[in-house]
């Protein structure tokens, strides 16, 4: 997840904002059709595989059924994709981008990441992703040399994704060969329907944010927003990926009705999110200026305001996903979560169209944050009615993290006020802030999660 922090400084200096904006528009456009074809299979498959973890015969049948269902849904989506390309060709205007996009969409017919997540094969996922992303990172430095190479940038992005999917299919088919006899893939359509609507609605702000901005504004504005939100989402992914690790275990404990263990796992997940999300958001806001200057360059200074606003995004998004996935979906309350997502998506689209017209990329940031706040309020209200004794809010973790992050303010002021270069100020602020925050949490606040981790490590 941190690899973009290495690639973004190079890309932002070699390519111009217009080229990056065109790539960002095409990437978001393609991913939304991938989401349409996904049909809710990722969340549903991960949950069902977790439930059938100790039943290999039933699991093998499930894999074949879900793979065939995805191929059918992807074939239908391909037609919609081609219609979309025709309608928005004036925004694409480059056949090379189209071919990379189409190749990625076709290979995604066989996407099966849900299987490895459901089986809790996180070591495999980590090593595979690390290998393909390091290869992609190396390719960026070797192949991209000038402003006209923006299409190669998109090509590297898509090829890295294709390698991940091909690798997954190869491993999966060795364990569960695809079969067509005795399977009934249609039976899953009704069950994936709600999750499908959930994913499509969730992806409105995830992918259509750039598309809406691209339609309403110039490619340069898209670049400012796309790079800012990419930084925010990179740090957010470090938080939200922990939800994928906890989710199969939470589903399994729900099924086995192990309430005490379930309560502990959910509480630890919540504490983990709070421990990291609060300092990440505060830190991003405080160091937005040197971060933009160091990672993107002086030509992107206009994005500083965007990043300061989007600093709240990792905190809001991670808490929303916790309430939505770990509480509502894990307990089969997809319909409630869908209503909340529909509300926030309507708010986002309406505000995005309105604010982008007047405030361009900055307006899109405001629309995104307001939509996340609306979703958080709706999710929390729904979870209070359905979660029973499960923890939704841990006041101790929040106030400990909030007080501990106060040290960031004098640290950043001190580092930036001594006249150091933006790079030196950024590095010293991040290092000093992280060390002081950890020390305050461990020895002053006596953070319970850190204490438990410390006891387990000493026991080993």
Steps between C-alpha positions, in 0.01 A plus 500: 500500500792734563652445156299787344688733734811399305347510152290818532798742541660363183178490295391850602832642380537305175138521382298821483166550681302451179651154435445390859144631484425294186641185659307558823177553306548180298601296803194608701273445200630145449483406868138600525409251226710237675287571806181466296615157376599394851132443589566503876705181469806629686327564833263205461775259390732606781226446757386163358855366460566593864191303602606197290865515600493147645275352228719458186240324282232765551763771468617366165144503368453856623818612322384362163156653537627844591765499227242418232259758638772764479586408141134541400461834679828625351387414147184707547700787651735503202211621282428785744870587508518534121193725503666715768821526297303615198315766701813635674758460225549878490641472854725198420636581151782244513464145360800385703321578827195319368689181415662480842164566662323236291772241571465552873122470481518174302746336740287612794236250378696246705565709812502281814672696778198423721608136528839578655352762733234256621764234561711754694795441267653836582860389466437396140312824425781709647784327316312499168402865526849602607657319203269651237509850646878505530518389137260779408702753699820399324325526164395858577860613546624307196227575243358843583736774389288787367159668498382293204544175694177541698351205310787281623419609854147369456636189328719419801204549735280263299767236436579482873133438568481240224798313646328487839183354349680244280709387797185457709324293233802272459518426875123465542454255210775279641300469822148500354480421126212680331208269425165544328315182594279490807529868579229764515652845472161670460408422861750757622351792306231565759752480784755729335238755394512713812879484523516594131293811560717573805823485301366708212373765737821494704704544181315818403735713709795266448513516121236743373655788696774533239261432212254772613785748548639407157165573338451828690860632487826484308757218514730718714236526774460122487874461553500725809213308654610153387848529650369650826237230547755235404724610787203505739377159381849353524513580870136400534571160345758431770208523742214342303701198387500384862123462461554235233720308741246514783186443290526121435569438869205717605269309262629166629446602865149620415422162348641309797320736744818563699383833644792567736765439235297701248474797736876496555587479130264785408631715786862440400417587138338824613790590726747431222316731261479782754864463604619560143223705334509797738876575468493428126224756439649764730847443358384527138328831574805650672761393242283546186713785365845335523347166398362645175821689425718195562288229337331689218715806438439874488262474203246325728498754785135570412421153641614590855151614600356178355731284707428695818131440450548136403712437810172409673425238236707209647330540839146531363534225241660247735235552768222479242635173365530365854133574569388379159705184450595375845161572658221522241615268219652245741153470658321486161355850524597590143163661427548758778855577387376542142246763605773693680733482199224613266439803718869597513545437125208727414649767726843458336384510138275801560765695688778395262316627191409824681833573669722392208323759287610778734807371685639234264724240671467655846121477475532128430697456824231676703226292338686178579550588868140606554379174345728300733366685805141430392585131452670482840195645677264261321722197561545574870126544547433168325769312692364616835177321414653177367841439659380391843794498742767543230719808555438787254689776676789477742523835679829413667674434168368821346602736778838330542572536128369857494713620791807314373477670158516844661876454504494518118417871500814634676717239327388606151520871585851448633622299201350732238595820684875439501535567128579143396415375152150351451652149479695534825203660678271220381734218602579646842135583571385149409777323691480715814120499502478121463755431775347745747146380423598136559681581823209709635251226414710222653638655816276798579157390376566130569319405178327165559556371145873573512519345846336181373734482199798558729391216731453260208838587352676454833321166543652375175 
